[in-house]
Amino acid sequence: MGISDSTYRCEKNGVLRLLAAALISEKYIEIEAGYYPSRALYSKIIKQLINGGINMEFSPELINFFNEIREFKEFHGGREIWFRGQTHDFPLNSGLFRPGKVRSLAQIKQSEKSSYRYFLSLGHPYLNGEKDWELLFIMQHHGVRTRLLDWTPALMNALYFCVENPGDQVLWLLNPSALNYLNGLGTTILTLPIDVSYEELLESTTKKFLTAAIHPVRNSARQVIQQGMFTIQGDSNVPLEFEWGGDIITRNILKKIPISKTLEQDIKYFLQLSNIDYFTVYPDLDGLSKHLNKRIYD
């Protein structure tokens, strides 16, 4: 008796538990076109099963992980929570403030002005008259280093970014309304139009950028699918977790959850069950191409 189901396949970074279950109960397995696990890998799986090396259930760690997220949301009265998944435990700096050859705040802000002006000038044929904050959102989308940091209220998308690549993975949780309250911006998430323009802040010698959470104008299918949100990094020139002397952590407005290896495998399996993959996160032809390469050839 053969099995023909795309669920039963080998992934580059692990083996689905369902595949393991199928192998232990069948004489052979039939894989749909495009999936070519080696016989050597089959043998390895069988040995792991015999030796008890593959757990057939979700770990208690995954349940505790979801409970920790639930408790964070309940702590904030059920208000909207944002997530950020990182494959590496880097500080919460936006691209503009990440370590590089430019270090002083004055140098950083001059680089920011240059990037904005060049993008507005050279990108004119490809734009539809966007400027100010809207143009900044477009710059971020296309990979320019800006003072924006990506977040999402969609947990599944954030988890995908956590485990997309190996590393010292972490999931960040943020109450965006409470973040804005810390800076005297009320208890809501900023939306356009806002009182001060980006260009005004960019050119001013007296006004400073404040760290804030903002709901952007979503200018692409990718942003819509990923439910992209941003925090604006202020002129304090420190990562978000060190703002207000770290009070944002101690007041439980911002929280970091490390992802262990056991938790990583559970999350990957959970995402597979939920049909979350590269193409669902990057819904364009480039995303489809990378998804197919990974699914068929890796």
Sine and cosine of phi, psi and omega as CSV:
sin_phi,cos_phi,sin_psi,cos_psi,sin_omega,cos_omega
0.00,0.00,0.83,-0.56,-0.02,-1.00
-0.99,-0.12,0.25,-0.97,0.04,-1.00
-0.84,-0.55,0.80,-0.60,0.03,-1.00
-0.81,-0.59,1.00,-0.08,-0.05,-1.00
-0.40,-0.92,0.78,-0.62,-0.07,-1.00
-0.91,0.42,-0.23,0.97,0.07,-1.00
-0.91,0.41,-0.53,0.85,-0.06,-1.00
-1.00,0.02,0.99,0.14,0.02,-1.00
-0.56,-0.83,0.30,-0.95,0.01,-1.00
-0.99,-0.12,0.71,-0.71,0.05,-1.00
-0.97,-0.24,0.38,-0.93,-0.05,-1.00
-0.86,0.51,-0.63,0.77,-0.11,-0.99
-0.97,-0.22,0.25,0.97,0.01,-1.00
0.26,-0.97,0.09,-1.00,-0.04,-1.00
-0.85,-0.52,0.76,-0.65,0.03,-1.00
-0.89,0.46,0.63,-0.78,0.01,-1.00
-0.90,0.44,-0.52,0.85,0.01,-1.00
-0.91,0.42,-0.59,0.81,0.07,-1.00
-0.89,0.45,-0.70,0.71,0.01,-1.00
-0.87,0.50,-0.69,0.73,0.01,-1.00
-0.89,0.46,-0.63,0.77,0.01,-1.00
-0.91,0.40,-0.66,0.75,-0.05,-1.00
-0.91,0.40,-0.58,0.82,-0.05,-1.00
-0.96,0.28,-0.35,0.94,-0.09,-1.00
-0.96,-0.29,-0.12,0.99,-0.07,-1.00
-0.85,-0.53,0.46,-0.89,0.06,-1.00
-0.95,0.32,-0.56,0.83,0.02,-1.00
-0.48,-0.88,0.20,-0.98,0.00,-1.00
-0.74,-0.67,0.68,-0.73,0.00,-1.00
-0.96,-0.27,0.84,-0.54,-0.06,-1.00
-0.97,-0.23,0.69,-0.73,0.03,-1.00
-0.87,0.50,0.37,-0.93,0.00,-1.00
-0.81,0.59,0.74,-0.67,0.03,-1.00
0.96,-0.28,-0.20,0.98,0.02,-1.00
-0.90,-0.44,0.85,-0.53,-0.11,-0.99
-0.73,-0.68,0.91,0.42,0.10,-1.00
-0.92,0.38,0.59,-0.81,-0.07,-1.00
-0.99,0.16,0.38,-0.93,0.06,-1.00
-0.90,0.45,-0.55,0.84,0.01,-1.00
-0.89,0.47,-0.62,0.79,0.02,-1.00
-0.94,0.35,-0.62,0.78,0.09,-1.00
-0.82,0.58,-0.74,0.68,-0.02,-1.00
-0.88,0.48,-0.64,0.77,0.01,-1.00
-0.89,0.45,-0.65,0.76,0.00,-1.00
-0.90,0.45,-0.72,0.70,-0.01,-1.00
-0.86,0.51,-0.69,0.73,0.01,-1.00
-0.88,0.47,-0.67,0.75,0.02,-1.00
-0.90,0.45,-0.62,0.78,0.02,-1.00
-0.91,0.41,-0.71,0.70,-0.02,-1.00
-0.89,0.46,-0.61,0.79,-0.04,-1.00
-1.00,0.03,0.07,1.00,0.01,-1.00
0.96,0.27,0.39,0.92,-0.10,-1.00
-1.00,0.08,-0.12,0.99,0.02,-1.00
-0.87,-0.50,0.85,-0.52,0.02,-1.00
-0.99,0.13,0.76,-0.65,-0.09,-1.00
-1.00,-0.05,0.10,0.99,0.00,-1.00
-0.77,-0.63,0.33,-0.94,0.16,-0.99
-0.90,0.44,0.57,-0.82,-0.02,-1.00
-0.98,0.22,0.44,-0.90,0.11,-0.99
-0.84,0.54,-0.43,0.90,0.00,-1.00
-0.88,0.48,-0.59,0.81,0.02,-1.00
-0.92,0.39,-0.67,0.75,0.03,-1.00
-0.89,0.46,-0.69,0.73,0.03,-1.00
-0.90,0.45,-0.59,0.81,0.02,-1.00
-0.88,0.48,-0.76,0.65,0.02,-1.00
-0.92,0.40,-0.57,0.82,0.05,-1.00
-0.91,0.41,-0.61,0.80,0.02,-1.00
-0.90,0.44,-0.63,0.77,0.05,-1.00
-0.92,0.40,-0.70,0.72,0.02,-1.00
-0.87,0.49,-0.68,0.73,-0.01,-1.00
-0.90,0.43,-0.59,0.81,0.04,-1.00
-0.90,0.43,-0.70,0.71,0.01,-1.00
-0.91,0.42,-0.67,0.75,0.00,-1.00
-0.92,0.40,-0.58,0.82,0.05,-1.00
-0.85,0.53,-0.56,0.83,-0.02,-1.00
-0.99,-0.13,0.40,0.91,0.12,-0.99
0.93,0.37,0.42,0.91,0.02,-1.00
0.98,0.21,0.19,0.98,0.00,-1.00
-0.94,0.33,0.27,-0.96,-0.05,-1.00
-0.86,0.50,0.73,-0.68,0.02,-1.00
-0.90,-0.43,0.64,-0.77,0.08,-1.00
-0.96,-0.28,0.48,-0.88,-0.01,-1.00
-0.81,-0.59,0.49,-0.87,0.12,-0.99
-0.64,-0.77,0.89,-0.46,0.03,-1.00
-0.99,-0.12,0.73,-0.69,0.01,-1.00
-0.77,-0.64,0.71,-0.70,0.08,-1.00
-0.98,0.22,-0.26,0.97,0.07,-1.00
-0.74,-0.68,0.57,-0.82,-0.07,-1.00
-0.99,0.13,0.88,0.47,0.05,-1.00
-1.00,0.10,0.41,-0.91,0.09,-1.00
-0.88,0.48,0.38,-0.92,-0.04,-1.00
-0.99,0.12,0.90,0.45,0.13,-0.99
-0.99,-0.13,0.63,-0.77,0.18,-0.98
-0.94,0.33,0.20,-0.98,-0.02,-1.00
-0.84,0.55,-0.60,0.80,-0.03,-1.00
-0.89,0.45,-0.56,0.83,-0.11,-0.99
-0.98,-0.20,0.11,0.99,0.02,-1.00
-0.96,0.28,0.47,-0.89,-0.06,-1.00
-0.80,0.60,0.67,-0.74,0.02,-1.00
-0.15,-0.99,-0.28,-0.96,-0.05,-1.00
-0.95,0.31,-0.37,0.93,0.02,-1.00
-0.99,-0.12,0.86,-0.52,-0.11,-0.99
-0.85,-0.53,-0.68,0.74,-0.05,-1.00
-0.95,0.33,0.42,-0.91,-0.01,-1.00
-0.87,0.49,-0.63,0.78,0.01,-1.00
-0.88,0.47,-0.68,0.74,0.02,-1.00
-0.92,0.40,-0.66,0.76,0.01,-1.00
-0.87,0.49,-0.72,0.69,-0.05,-1.00
-0.93,0.36,-0.54,0.84,0.07,-1.00
-0.93,0.38,-0.64,0.77,0.07,-1.00
-0.89,0.46,-0.62,0.78,0.02,-1.00
-0.89,0.46,-0.70,0.72,0.03,-1.00
-0.87,0.49,-0.71,0.71,-0.03,-1.00
-0.88,0.47,-0.71,0.71,-0.01,-1.00
-0.87,0.49,-0.71,0.70,-0.03,-1.00
-0.89,0.45,-0.73,0.68,-0.05,-1.00
-0.91,0.41,-0.69,0.73,0.01,-1.00
-0.90,0.43,-0.68,0.73,-0.02,-1.00
-0.90,0.43,-0.67,0.74,0.00,-1.00
-0.90,0.43,-0.64,0.76,-0.05,-1.00
-0.97,0.23,-0.80,0.60,-0.09,-1.00
-0.98,0.22,-0.43,0.90,-0.02,-1.00
-1.00,0.01,0.04,1.00,-0.08,-1.00
-0.77,0.64,-0.69,0.72,-0.02,-1.00
-0.90,0.43,-0.33,0.95,-0.08,-1.00
-0.97,-0.25,0.03,1.00,-0.03,-1.00
-0.95,-0.30,0.25,-0.97,0.02,-1.00
-0.89,-0.46,0.67,0.74,0.04,-1.00
1.00,0.08,0.14,0.99,0.00,-1.00
-0.92,0.38,0.57,-0.82,0.09,-1.00
-0.43,-0.90,0.06,-1.00,0.06,-1.00
0.86,0.51,-0.71,-0.70,-0.08,-1.00
-0.88,0.48,-0.62,0.78,0.00,-1.00
-0.88,0.48,-0.65,0.76,0.03,-1.00
-0.92,0.40,-0.61,0.79,0.04,-1.00
-0.88,0.48,-0.65,0.76,0.03,-1.00
-0.88,0.47,-0.65,0.76,0.02,-1.00
-0.91,0.41,-0.67,0.74,0.04,-1.00
-0.85,0.52,-0.70,0.71,0.03,-1.00
-0.88,0.48,-0.69,0.73,-0.02,-1.00
-0.87,0.50,-0.57,0.82,-0.06,-1.00
-1.00,-0.10,0.16,0.99,0.19,-0.98
0.99,-0.11,0.11,0.99,0.09,-1.00
-0.95,0.32,0.60,-0.80,0.05,-1.00
-0.95,0.31,0.90,-0.43,0.02,-1.00
-0.81,-0.59,0.01,-1.00,0.04,-1.00
-1.00,0.03,0.25,0.97,0.04,-1.00
-1.00,-0.07,0.61,-0.79,0.07,-1.00
-0.84,-0.54,0.75,-0.66,-0.10,-0.99
-0.98,0.21,0.69,-0.73,0.12,-0.99
-0.66,-0.76,0.16,-0.99,0.08,-1.00
-0.48,-0.88,0.59,-0.81,0.13,-0.99
-0.99,0.14,-0.04,1.00,-0.04,-1.00
-1.00,-0.06,0.97,-0.24,-0.07,-1.00
-0.84,0.54,-0.68,0.73,-0.07,-1.00
-0.87,0.49,-0.64,0.77,0.03,-1.00
-0.90,0.43,-0.68,0.73,0.01,-1.00
-0.89,0.45,-0.63,0.77,0.03,-1.00
-0.90,0.43,-0.59,0.81,0.05,-1.00
-0.87,0.49,-0.70,0.71,0.00,-1.00
-0.92,0.40,-0.48,0.88,0.06,-1.00
-0.87,0.49,-0.73,0.68,-0.20,-0.98
-0.95,-0.32,0.18,0.98,-0.01,-1.00
-0.86,0.52,-0.61,0.79,0.01,-1.00
-0.70,-0.71,0.42,-0.91,0.02,-1.00
-0.94,0.34,0.44,-0.90,0.02,-1.00
0.33,-0.95,-0.18,-0.98,0.06,-1.00
-1.00,0.03,0.98,0.20,-0.22,-0.98
-0.96,0.28,0.56,-0.83,0.04,-1.00
-0.59,-0.80,0.43,-0.90,0.15,-0.99
-0.88,-0.47,0.81,-0.58,0.07,-1.00
-0.99,-0.15,0.61,-0.79,0.07,-1.00
-0.86,-0.52,0.66,-0.76,-0.06,-1.00
-0.62,-0.79,0.68,-0.74,0.22,-0.98
-1.00,-0.08,0.98,-0.19,-0.10,-0.99
-0.91,0.40,-0.55,0.83,0.01,-1.00
-0.91,0.41,-0.67,0.74,0.02,-1.00
-0.92,0.40,-0.57,0.82,0.07,-1.00
-0.87,0.50,-0.74,0.68,0.00,-1.00
-0.90,0.43,-0.58,0.82,0.02,-1.00
-0.89,0.45,-0.60,0.80,0.02,-1.00
-0.86,0.51,-0.52,0.85,-0.03,-1.00
-0.98,-0.17,0.28,0.96,0.06,-1.00
0.95,0.32,0.47,0.88,-0.05,-1.00
-0.96,-0.28,0.31,0.95,-0.02,-1.00
1.00,0.07,-0.15,-0.99,-0.06,-1.00
-0.92,-0.40,0.42,0.91,0.05,-1.00
-0.86,-0.51,0.26,-0.97,0.06,-1.00
-1.00,0.09,0.73,-0.68,-0.03,-1.00
-0.90,0.44,0.61,-0.79,0.14,-0.99
-0.68,-0.73,0.39,-0.92,0.04,-1.00
-0.97,0.24,0.55,-0.84,-0.07,1.00
-0.98,0.18,0.51,-0.86,0.08,-1.00
-0.91,-0.41,0.23,-0.97,-0.21,-0.98
-0.88,0.47,-0.56,0.83,-0.06,-1.00
-0.88,-0.48,0.66,-0.75,-0.03,-1.00
-0.99,0.13,0.42,-0.91,0.05,-1.00
-0.89,0.45,-0.70,0.72,-0.02,-1.00
-0.89,0.46,-0.61,0.79,0.03,-1.00
-0.88,0.47,-0.71,0.70,0.03,-1.00
-0.92,0.39,-0.57,0.82,-0.03,-1.00
-0.91,0.41,-0.61,0.79,-0.09,-1.00
-1.00,-0.05,-0.27,0.96,-0.10,-0.99
-0.96,0.30,0.58,-0.82,0.09,-1.00
-0.99,-0.17,-0.10,1.00,-0.03,-1.00
-0.89,-0.46,-0.55,0.83,-0.01,-1.00
-0.99,0.10,0.57,-0.82,-0.02,-1.00
-0.88,-0.48,0.48,-0.87,0.15,-0.99
-0.95,0.30,0.69,-0.72,0.11,-0.99
-0.97,-0.25,0.56,-0.83,0.10,-1.00
-0.92,0.38,0.76,-0.65,-0.08,-1.00
-0.39,-0.92,0.34,-0.94,0.08,-1.00
-0.98,-0.21,0.73,-0.68,-0.08,-1.00
-0.69,-0.73,0.63,-0.77,0.10,-1.00
-1.00,-0.01,0.92,-0.38,-0.11,-0.99
-0.99,0.15,0.26,-0.97,0.26,-0.97
-0.96,0.28,0.88,-0.47,-0.07,-1.00
-0.99,0.11,0.93,-0.38,-0.18,-0.98
-0.97,-0.24,0.25,0.97,0.01,-1.00
-0.40,-0.92,0.35,-0.94,0.06,-1.00
-0.88,0.48,-0.56,0.83,0.00,-1.00
-0.88,0.47,-0.72,0.70,0.00,-1.00
-0.90,0.43,-0.58,0.81,0.03,-1.00
-0.91,0.41,-0.74,0.67,-0.02,-1.00
-0.90,0.43,-0.69,0.72,-0.03,-1.00
-0.98,0.21,-0.16,0.99,-0.05,-1.00
0.80,0.60,0.79,0.62,-0.11,-0.99
-0.91,0.42,0.71,-0.70,0.12,-0.99
-0.78,-0.63,0.25,-0.97,-0.02,-1.00
-0.71,-0.71,0.53,-0.85,0.38,-0.93
-0.96,-0.26,0.62,-0.78,0.07,-1.00
-1.00,-0.06,0.84,-0.54,0.02,-1.00
-0.99,0.16,0.80,-0.60,-0.03,-1.00
-0.98,0.18,-0.08,-1.00,-0.08,-1.00
-1.00,0.07,0.25,0.97,0.06,-1.00
-0.94,0.33,-0.35,0.94,0.05,-1.00
0.88,0.47,0.57,0.82,0.12,-0.99
-0.74,-0.67,0.45,-0.89,0.06,-1.00
-0.86,0.50,0.40,-0.92,-0.08,-1.00
-0.82,0.58,-0.63,0.78,-0.07,-1.00
-0.93,0.37,-0.26,0.97,0.02,-1.00
-0.97,-0.26,0.04,1.00,0.08,-1.00
-0.89,0.46,0.49,-0.87,0.00,-1.00
0.80,0.60,0.58,0.81,0.03,-1.00
0.91,0.42,0.42,0.91,-0.01,-1.00
1.00,0.07,0.06,1.00,-0.02,-1.00
-0.89,0.46,-0.43,0.90,0.01,-1.00
-0.90,0.44,-0.47,0.88,0.07,-1.00
-0.99,0.14,-0.75,0.66,-0.08,-1.00
-0.90,0.43,-0.46,0.89,0.04,-1.00
-1.00,0.01,0.12,0.99,0.09,-1.00
0.88,0.47,0.52,0.86,0.11,-0.99
-1.00,0.10,-0.49,0.87,0.03,-1.00
-0.78,-0.63,0.69,-0.72,-0.06,-1.00
-0.61,-0.79,0.61,-0.79,0.04,-1.00
-0.90,-0.44,0.73,-0.68,0.07,-1.00
-0.88,-0.48,0.91,-0.42,0.07,-1.00
-0.93,0.36,0.52,-0.86,0.01,-1.00
-0.95,-0.31,0.93,-0.36,0.03,-1.00
-0.97,0.24,0.15,-0.99,0.02,-1.00
-0.90,0.43,-0.63,0.77,0.05,-1.00
-0.89,0.45,-0.71,0.70,0.01,-1.00
-0.90,0.43,-0.61,0.80,0.03,-1.00
-0.86,0.51,-0.72,0.70,0.00,-1.00
-0.92,0.39,-0.62,0.79,0.05,-1.00
-0.90,0.44,-0.68,0.73,-0.01,-1.00
-0.91,0.42,-0.66,0.75,0.02,-1.00
-0.87,0.49,-0.69,0.73,0.00,-1.00
-0.92,0.39,-0.66,0.75,0.02,-1.00
-0.89,0.47,-0.63,0.77,0.04,-1.00
-0.92,0.39,-0.61,0.79,0.04,-1.00
-0.91,0.42,-0.67,0.74,0.05,-1.00
-0.89,0.46,-0.50,0.86,-0.02,-1.00
-1.00,-0.01,0.05,1.00,0.02,-1.00
0.86,0.51,0.63,0.78,0.08,-1.00
-0.99,-0.15,0.88,-0.47,0.00,-1.00
-0.60,-0.80,-0.13,-0.99,-0.09,-1.00
-0.87,0.49,-0.63,0.77,-0.06,-1.00
-0.95,0.31,-0.56,0.83,0.03,-1.00
-0.95,0.32,-0.44,0.90,0.01,-1.00
-1.00,0.03,-0.56,0.83,0.03,-1.00
-0.88,-0.48,0.99,0.15,-0.15,-0.99
-0.99,0.14,0.93,0.37,0.10,-1.00
-0.54,-0.84,-0.01,-1.00,-0.07,-1.00
-0.92,0.40,-0.56,0.83,0.07,-1.00
-0.90,0.44,-0.67,0.74,0.03,-1.00
-0.91,0.42,-0.65,0.76,0.03,-1.00
-0.89,0.45,-0.68,0.74,-0.02,-1.00
-0.89,0.46,-0.71,0.71,0.01,-1.00
-0.92,0.38,-0.59,0.81,0.04,-1.00
-0.89,0.46,-0.71,0.71,-0.01,-1.00
-0.92,0.40,-0.64,0.77,0.04,-1.00
-0.87,0.50,-0.70,0.72,-0.02,-1.00
-0.93,0.37,-0.66,0.75,-0.07,-1.00
-0.94,0.33,-0.61,0.79,-0.14,-0.99
-0.99,-0.15,-0.62,0.79,-0.17,-0.98
-0.96,-0.28,-0.47,0.88,-0.06,-1.00
-0.97,0.23,0.00,0.00,0.00,0.00
